[in-house]
Amino acid sequence: MLAAAGLLALVAAIIESPQLGWSSWPVLTGYGLAALLLLAFLLYEQRCSHPLLPLDLLRGPRIGLNATTLALMSFSLLGALFVMTLYLQGVLGYTPGQAGLRTLPLPASLAAGAAASQPVVVRSARSRRCSRASPWSPPPSPC
């Protein structure tokens, strides 16, 4: 619940920023509330016996670096998609439906790429070759 409320406050602040101004009191309050709620979520997850996000897993170099790389890639991709829809609606004057149709090729191409990469994943798993998920990940252990 804390994570959902924190993300809701963050998205609401981002959405209202162009109309109210980036330094307006409601927008800054939204960003502050989002930071507090997300920090409370992380603190709660550290003390919980069955956490939603086990933070201990992220301390290991293999999972931690790869998860960080994946998170940064996802944030940049989804952030660009979010800003693109705001641009299409706020600057170009498209309706939400028109903006959605114009951004549809991006998720469609990602889904097609994921489906097309399946044979490569299966073939590399059969050959028992280990690969790195990112250039920052540690070398793989021998298979």
Protein Blocks (a to p, Z undefined) as FASTA:
>chain_A
ZZmmmmmmmmmmmmmmmmnopkbmklmmmmmmmmmmmmmmmmmmmmpmbdfblfklmmpm
klmmmmmmmmmmmmmmmmmmmmmmmmmmmmnopafklmmmmmmmmmmmmmmmmmmmmmmm
mmmmmnopacdfbfkbccdddZZ
